[in-house]
Amino acid sequence: MNLSSSEIGSAPQLDGAELQDLAWRDHLTGLPNRAKFNEQFEAACALAAQTPDPAGALILFDLNKFKEVNDSLGHETGDLLLQGVAHRLRTELADCDLFARFGGDEFAVLITGENAAGRADLVAEKIFDLLTQPFEIENYRLVINVSVGIALCPRDATDARGLKTHADEAMYAAKAQGGGIVRDCPATGLSLTTKAQLLSELPSAVVTESLLVHYQPKLDLRTSRITGVEALVRWDHPELGMLQPKDFIQLAEVCGVLDQLTRTVTERSLLDVSAFDSRPDLSVTINLSNRLIQDRDFSAWVARLLAETGFTPQLLRFELNERHLTHSPDRTQKVLQELHDLGIGIGVDNFGIGCASLDFVYQLPIDELSMQTEFVSAIDNGDETLAKALIDLGHTLGVKVSAKGVESAETLETLRSLGCDSAQGFCISPPLPIEGLAQYLLG
């Protein structure tokens, strides 16, 4: 567009304060932008780091599958959705120093002062509740999910960069579980540069032999016999050595290969375990991501794989984290029922965190609950209350109860006395490559 000199001359003149405000404000949503946030954030971190108790909190969150909204409904609808998010934050969100749009669908909230940790929890819950309510955008009714990560200063980091890294990791952990809030996410220890490297290498690693499957034996506490294994993925990286899931699972979610990774682990596990002619009764448990629950072809794909491999369906169990049960519950129930109808076992991992209602869990075709590791740790400290309550609850519901992360023979015997059905952990065996598993079973 060509402007005349008279038109240029008639443009409003902005003073310094107005120009500064424009430079620090996101033009689409009207919220403060990343530059404005960072200036206040760095000063707040420097002040909070001087106190022993958390006096600063950073909340990062983004909208799950926002790209799909842009791709399917157009960028204009995506922009209106972002404006709707900003409007809800602006009118409903209180008790925070500053909230801003970082760019794209990522937002940040800063909280400082007394009881920053408690207030951050409340604000995070408020964000989740606000943004998971339906949005009326033009003629569409959009329901979105949100991934929220929280980091505290000085508990998690004492500088702005470190706190941002920790909050990022917590947010990606929430995204990997299908959405929700993650408050305590241990750092992987990998630098941002290394993570960027792994992010670029993961897609090719999924289709090569660099991703391995190790198997952790599962002990039946009634018979003292190994009756199954849990399949756990490892990445044999040429430079960094053997990487654990905590180092790359979140990255797999970010770069969109987590579905394929789970399929690869499932294929290899069925082939590996079915090769044990001396143990035709050995079962295998595979962790199922929330994303695959949303894949309408997944149940049919599993049925085809079982037919191709000849693997006995009753010896396969898919395990879903309790947090995942609350996302798209109708879809979750449908897919789990489809898998159950194939004869496959269904387990719930980390049960006891309270994300899913007991009524909903009761409606699902579940045959095993794995107690969260904190219950096992409590036994190590002499407190059997929670473990016993969960075991009794599981048996009342007619399902088996298992324990993971069992580190001592004493804890193992306590679980046995409480009626726990099975256990796994380093006191039984660490995860083993397939050759090591074969030798372990012979011994």
Helices and strands as residue ranges (DSSP letters): H 5-10, H 16-23, H 34-48, E 56-63, H 66-73, H 75-92, E 98-103, E 106-112, H 116-131, E 135-137, E 140-142, E 146-153, H 160-176, E 180-182, H 192-206, E 211-220, E 225-237, E 241-243, H 245-254, H 258-274, E 283-287, H 290-293, H 298-309, G 313-315, E 316-321, G 322-326, H 329-341, E 345-351, H 358-363, E 368-371, H 373-380, H 385-397, E 400-403, H 409-418, E 422-423, H 434-442
